[in-house]
Amino acid sequence: MSSYHTGATRRGGCTASVGLRTFASPHLMAVLLTPPHLTPPLRHLSSLSSAFSKVFIVNAESPVPEGSAAASVDVSSVETTSQAASSTLDAESILYIPPPPAPPEALGPTLNALGEPTFQSLGLGGWSPVGIIQSCLESLHVSFDLPWWGTIAIATVILRTLIFPLVLMSQRNAAKMNNNLPQLQILQMKMSEARNAGDQMNAARYGQELMQFMKEKELSPFKNIIVPIAQAPIFISMFMALRKLANLPLEGFKDGGMLWFTDLTLCDPFYALPIITSVTMLATIELGTDGARLNAQNMHLMKYVLRALPLFIFPFTINFPAAVLCYWVSTNIFSLVQVGFLRIPAVRDYFKIDRMVTHKPETMPQKKGVVEGFQESWRNMKISREIADRASYDEMRFRKAGTGPVVRTYKHDPTKVINVQAKVRDNK
């Protein structure tokens, strides 16, 4: 910006004071005299500087005419305006610094009533199945001031008690199916024989009779597996919740155990918890998995598979944290007590569960061994597949015969006239 002449020049014995030109706009003066923080955007400062230099040029040669409309300006006011304009130009080289962001909102209290970090402050909990389990464990631990092993055990008892009505439903259905087992097996055998022989009509008839019999007796194969289906999501959610707490690790888990497993974040160094887990699972299977009897003819293979399950999972459970095995042992002990409790006749009568009937061997179809049963199942599967392939082939041939060209089944075309001449045999 050019410098300003603030001196005075004498002409004809008169003093010419510094003033504004007659075309100076009062609005422009208001803009130039505004403080820097209220000025327009910085991209307009160069144009304002140019306009300011043009307005405040001092012309010492021409005197200010008397009676002019321009008002006289004192030297001090010009200097103040010059300083305001220079400070505005200096702001061009200053970068814009945004205001600091607002602090984030607090997630909640960081300590619970016991002086421990809350699960919310640790990023745990939530509305997922695993988060709900973690929140329930924290509430139970804080509300009753329980050690963590006691919290896990009591939570297991509460969860298993909630699904106890489903166990009763499964027990009633298993007892009814056991008492009506001879009739069921006879109908199933007749239906299988008719299907293997290719007699679809009798197979459908026996199948309809089987469904009608099960409807009259209020039997349902689905009720026998409703308990494992209900326990599976609970077990998986509890397993993942406890393993996540142990892997964090949660400070309360480091001394929240008992007896020889004081640290719930580590695996059992004596392998006692994995052994107890496998033994209690095997005992529950022998008495009956939640009351479902596995000694029927069509379930003996499943019983052998379940017996091998505790031995199969043992190598994996030795590496689990003690918190997970504490839950597993608790649920196995609850199942074992529950099965033994429901075998008492007075308890079964109270819950309206039918007594188990022991059928005589002559009233039951002859049982086959493991190898013979497997061979028969494989043979029946092959026969069923052959019947299905034959039906599919017949359907394809029937469709092709109805929509395709006519297949020629004769030697000569009967629509054409054939001139047949008999040859006379000369007997001479």
C-alpha positions in Angstrom: 0.0 0.0 0.0 1.4 3.4 -0.9 2.4 5.9 1.8 0.2 8.8 2.6 1.2 12.4 2.6 0.1 14.1 5.8 1.9 17.4 5.4 0.4 20.7 4.3 1.3 22.9 1.3 1.0 26.7 1.2 -0.2 28.4 -2.0 -1.1 32.0 -2.1 -0.6 32.3 1.6 -3.3 29.7 2.3 -2.9 26.4 4.0 -4.3 23.3 2.1 -5.3 20.6 4.6 -5.5 16.9 3.7 -9.0 15.8 2.8 -11.2 13.3 0.9 -12.1 13.6 -2.7 -15.6 14.5 -3.5 -16.3 11.0 -4.9 -15.4 9.1 -1.7 -18.3 6.9 -0.6 -19.4 6.8 3.1 -20.0 3.0 2.7 -16.5 2.4 1.7 -15.2 4.4 4.7 -17.4 2.2 6.9 -15.8 -1.0 5.5 -12.3 0.3 5.8 -12.7 1.4 9.4 -14.2 -1.9 10.5 -12.1 -4.0 12.9 -10.2 -6.9 11.2 -12.3 -9.7 12.8 -15.5 -8.2 11.2 -14.1 -7.6 7.7 -15.3 -9.4 4.6 -13.5 -12.6 3.4 -9.7 -12.3 2.8 -10.0 -12.6 -0.9 -11.5 -9.1 -1.1 -8.7 -7.4 0.9 -6.5 -6.7 -2.2 -9.4 -4.9 -4.0 -10.1 -2.9 -0.8 -6.4 -2.0 -0.5 -6.4 -0.6 -4.1 -9.6 1.4 -3.5 -8.2 2.8 -0.2 -5.0 3.9 -2.0 -6.9 5.7 -4.7 -9.2 7.5 -2.3 -6.6 8.8 0.1 -4.1 10.2 -2.5 -3.0 13.6 -1.4 -3.0 16.1 -4.2 -0.8 19.0 -2.9 -0.9 20.9 -6.2 -4.6 21.6 -6.3 -6.1 23.4 -3.3 -9.3 22.3 -1.7 -12.1 24.4 -3.0 -14.0 26.4 -0.6 -17.6 25.3 0.1 -16.8 21.8 -1.2 -19.1 18.9 -0.1 -16.1 16.9 1.1 -15.5 17.1 4.8 -12.0 18.0 6.2 -10.2 15.1 8.0 -7.7 15.6 10.7 -4.2 14.0 10.3 -4.8 11.7 13.4 -7.9 10.2 11.8 -6.0 9.4 8.6 -3.3 7.7 10.6 -5.9 5.6 12.5 -7.5 4.5 9.2 -4.0 3.7 7.8 -3.2 1.4 10.7 -6.6 -0.4 10.5 -6.1 -1.0 6.8 -2.5 -2.3 7.3 -3.7 -4.7 10.1 -6.4 -5.9 7.7 -3.7 -6.6 5.0 -1.5 -8.4 7.5 -4.4 -10.9 8.2 -3.9 -12.3 4.6 -0.8 -14.2 5.7 -2.5 -15.8 8.7 -4.1 -19.2 8.2 -7.5 -20.0 9.5 -7.5 -22.0 12.7 -10.8 -23.8 13.4 -12.1 -23.8 16.9 -11.3 -26.9 19.0 -13.9 -29.7 18.8 -16.3 -30.2 21.7 -15.2 -32.9 24.1 -17.0 -36.3 23.6 -19.9 -37.2 25.8 -19.1 -39.4 28.7 -20.1 -43.1 28.1 -21.2 -43.5 31.7 -19.6 -44.2 35.0 -16.3 -45.9 34.8 -16.5 -47.7 38.2 -19.4 -49.8 39.6 -20.6 -50.1 43.2 -17.7 -52.5 44.0 -15.0 -50.1 42.7 -14.3 -52.1 39.6 -14.4 -50.9 36.0 -17.8 -51.2 34.4 -18.2 -53.4 31.3 -19.5 -50.4 29.4 -16.2 -48.5 30.0 -14.3 -51.6 28.8 -16.3 -51.8 25.6 -18.3 -54.9 26.7 -22.0 -55.6 26.9 -24.5 -54.4 24.4 -27.7 -55.8 22.8 -26.2 -58.8 21.1 -26.7 -62.3 22.7 -23.1 -62.2 24.0 -23.5 -58.7 25.2 -26.7 -59.4 27.0 -25.1 -62.4 28.8 -22.2 -60.2 29.9 -24.5 -57.5 31.2 -26.5 -60.0 33.2 -23.3 -61.5 34.7 -22.1 -58.0 35.7 -25.5 -57.1 37.3 -25.5 -60.4 39.2 -21.9 -59.9 40.3 -22.4 -56.3 41.5 -25.9 -56.6 43.0 -25.1 -59.5 45.3 -21.4 -59.0 45.7 -20.6 -62.5 44.5 -17.3 -63.9 43.5 -17.0 -64.6 39.8 -17.1 -68.4 40.1 -20.3 -68.1 42.1 -21.7 -65.6 39.6 -21.1 -68.1 36.8 -22.7 -71.0 38.7 -25.8 -69.1 39.7 -26.3 -67.7 36.2 -26.1 -71.3 34.9 -28.7 -72.4 37.3 -31.0 -69.5 36.4 -30.6 -70.2 32.6 -31.3 -73.9 33.0 -34.3 -73.3 35.2 -35.8 -71.0 32.5 -35.9 -73.9 30.0 -37.1 -76.5 32.5 -40.7 -76.3 31.0 -39.2 -77.5 27.7 -37.5 -80.4 29.5 -40.9 -81.4 31.0 -42.5 -81.3 27.5 -39.7 -83.4 26.1 -40.0 -85.9 29.0 -43.7 -86.4 28.5 -43.3 -86.9 24.7 -40.4 -89.4 25.3 -42.5 -91.4 27.7 -45.4 -91.6 25.3 -43.2 -92.6 22.4 -41.6 -95.3 24.6 -45.0 -96.7 25.7 -46.3 -96.8 22.0 -43.0 -98.0 20.6 -44.2 -101.4 19.3 -47.1 -99.9 17.2 -44.8 -97.2 15.8 -42.1 -99.7 14.8 -44.6 -102.0 13.1 -46.1 -99.2 11.0 -42.6 -97.9 10.1 -41.5 -101.4 9.1 -44.5 -101.9 6.8 -44.0 -98.5 5.2 -40.4 -99.2 4.6 -41.1 -102.6 3.1 -43.8 -101.2 0.8 -41.4 -98.3 -0.3 -38.6 -100.7 -1.0 -40.9 -103.0 -3.1 -41.9 -100.1 -5.2 -45.5 -100.2 -4.0 -46.1 -96.5 -3.6 -49.8 -96.9 -2.9 -49.3 -99.1 0.2 -46.3 -96.9 1.3 -48.5 -93.8 1.2 -51.3 -95.7 3.0 -49.0 -96.8 5.8 -47.5 -93.4 6.1 -51.0 -91.9 6.5 -51.8 -94.4 9.2 -48.6 -93.6 11.0 -49.3 -89.9 11.0 -52.9 -90.5 12.2 -51.6 -92.8 15.0 -49.1 -90.1 16.2 -51.8 -87.5 16.1 -54.1 -89.5 18.2 -51.5 -90.3 20.8 -50.1 -86.7 20.8 -46.7 -87.8 19.7 -44.1 -85.6 18.0 -40.5 -86.4 17.1 -39.7 -82.7 17.2 -40.4 -82.5 20.9 -37.5 -84.8 21.6 -35.0 -82.4 20.2 -36.5 -79.1 21.3 -34.3 -79.1 24.4 -31.0 -79.3 22.5 -32.2 -76.7 20.1 -33.1 -74.3 23.0 -29.8 -75.0 24.8 -27.5 -74.5 21.8 -27.8 -70.7 21.5 -27.6 -70.2 25.3 -24.5 -72.4 25.5 -22.8 -70.7 22.6 -23.5 -67.2 23.9 -22.3 -68.0 27.4 -19.2 -69.7 26.0 -18.3 -66.7 23.9 -19.1 -64.2 26.6 -16.9 -65.9 29.2 -14.0 -66.5 26.8 -14.1 -62.8 25.8 -13.9 -61.8 29.5 -11.0 -64.2 30.1 -9.1 -63.1 27.0 -9.5 -59.4 27.8 -8.5 -60.2 30.6 -10.9 -58.9 33.2 -9.1 -58.0 36.4 -11.8 -59.6 38.6 -11.2 -62.9 36.8 -7.6 -63.1 38.0 -8.6 -63.8 41.6 -12.3 -64.8 41.1 -11.8 -68.6 41.2 -11.8 -71.1 44.0 -9.8 -74.0 45.4 -7.1 -74.9 42.8 -8.3 -72.7 40.0 -8.1 -69.2 41.5 -7.3 -67.5 38.1 -10.3 -67.8 35.8 -8.3 -66.4 32.8 -5.9 -69.4 32.7 -6.5 -73.1 31.9 -6.5 -75.6 34.7 -2.9 -76.7 35.3 -4.0 -80.0 36.9 -6.5 -80.9 34.1 -9.1 -81.5 36.8 -11.8 -79.3 35.3 -11.6 -81.0 31.8 -11.8 -84.4 33.4 -14.8 -83.4 35.5 -16.5 -82.0 32.4 -16.0 -85.3 30.5 -17.1 -87.5 33.4 -20.3 -85.5 34.2 -21.2 -85.5 30.5 -20.8 -89.2 30.2 -22.8 -89.8 33.3 -25.6 -87.6 32.0 -25.6 -89.5 28.7 -25.9 -92.9 30.5 -28.8 -91.8 32.6 -30.4 -90.1 29.6 -29.7 -86.8 28.0 -32.3 -84.6 29.7 -34.6 -87.6 30.1 -34.6 -88.7 26.4 -34.1 -92.5 26.4 -31.7 -93.7 23.8 -32.2 -97.4 24.1 -34.8 -97.6 21.3 -34.0 -99.6 18.2 -33.5 -96.6 16.0 -31.4 -94.7 18.5 -28.8 -97.3 19.6 -26.3 -95.9 17.1 -26.8 -92.4 18.5 -26.1 -93.7 21.9 -22.7 -95.0 20.9 -21.9 -91.7 19.2 -22.8 -89.7 22.3 -20.7 -92.0 24.5 -17.7 -91.2 22.4 -18.3 -87.5 22.5 -16.8 -86.8 26.0 -13.5 -88.5 24.9 -13.5 -86.5 21.7 -13.8 -83.1 23.3 -11.3 -83.8 26.1 -8.2 -82.7 24.1 -9.9 -79.4 23.3 -11.2 -78.6 26.8 -7.7 -78.7 28.4 -6.9 -75.4 26.6 -10.0 -73.6 27.6 -9.9 -70.9 30.3 -11.1 -71.9 33.8 -14.1 -69.5 33.5 -15.5 -71.5 30.5 -14.9 -74.8 32.2 -16.6 -73.5 35.4 -19.7 -72.9 33.4 -19.5 -76.2 31.5 -19.1 -78.2 34.8 -22.0 -76.3 36.3 -24.4 -77.1 33.4 -23.4 -80.7 33.3 -23.9 -81.1 37.1 -27.3 -79.4 36.7 -28.3 -81.8 33.9 -27.2 -84.8 35.9 -29.2 -83.7 39.0 -32.2 -82.9 36.8 -32.2 -86.3 35.1 -31.9 -88.2 38.4 -34.6 -86.0 39.9 -37.0 -86.7 37.1 -36.5 -90.5 37.4 -38.2 -90.5 40.8 -41.8 -91.9 40.4 -43.4 -89.4 42.7 -41.8 -86.5 40.8 -43.0 -87.9 37.5 -46.5 -88.3 38.8 -46.4 -84.7 40.0 -45.4 -83.3 36.6 -47.8 -85.7 34.8 -45.1 -87.7 33.1 -46.2 -91.3 32.2 -44.4 -94.2 33.7 -42.0 -95.9 31.4 -43.3 -99.3 30.2 -40.8 -102.1 29.8 -41.8 -104.0 26.6 -41.4 -107.8 26.3 -39.0 -108.9 23.7 -41.7 -110.9 21.8 -43.8 -107.8 21.4 -41.0 -105.9 19.8 -39.6 -106.4 16.3 -36.4 -108.3 16.2 -33.4 -106.1 16.8 -30.4 -106.3 14.5 -26.8 -105.7 15.2 -24.8 -102.7 14.4 -23.3 -104.2 11.2 -26.6 -105.7 10.0 -28.5 -102.5 10.7 -26.0 -100.5 8.8 -26.1 -102.9 5.8 -29.9 -102.8 5.8 -29.9 -99.0 5.9 -27.5 -98.8 3.0 -29.5 -101.3 1.1 -32.7 -99.4 1.7 -31.0 -96.2 0.6 -29.9 -97.8 -2.7 -33.4 -99.2 -3.3 -34.9 -95.8 -2.7 -32.5 -94.1 -5.0 -33.2 -96.7 -7.8 -36.9 -96.2 -7.4 -36.5 -92.4 -7.6 -34.4 -92.7 -10.8 -36.9 -95.1 -12.3 -39.8 -92.7 -11.6 -37.8 -89.8 -13.1 -37.0 -91.8 -16.2 -40.6 -92.8 -16.7 -41.8 -89.3 -16.3 -39.2 -88.1 -18.9 -40.3 -90.7 -21.4 -44.0 -89.9 -20.8 -43.4 -86.2 -21.4 -41.3 -86.9 -24.5 -44.0 -89.2 -25.9 -46.6 -86.5 -25.5 -44.7 -83.6 -26.9 -42.1 -85.1 -29.2 -42.5 -86.8 -32.7 -44.3 -90.1 -33.1 -41.9 -93.0 -32.7 -42.0 -95.4 -35.6 -43.0 -98.8 -34.5 -43.9 -100.4 -37.9 -42.0 -101.5 -40.9 -44.1 -100.0 -43.7 -46.1 -96.8 -43.7 -49.8 -97.8 -43.6 -50.9 -94.5 -45.2 -49.2 -95.3 -48.4 -50.8 -97.7 -51.0 -48.5 -100.5 -51.9 -49.0 -102.2 -55.3 -48.7 -105.9 -54.6 -48.6 -108.3 -57.6 -48.8 -111.9 -57.1 -46.4 -114.0 -59.0 -47.8 -117.0 -60.8 -45.6 -120.0 -60.3 -45.1 -122.0 -63.4 -45.6 -125.7 -62.5 -44.4 -126.8 -65.8 
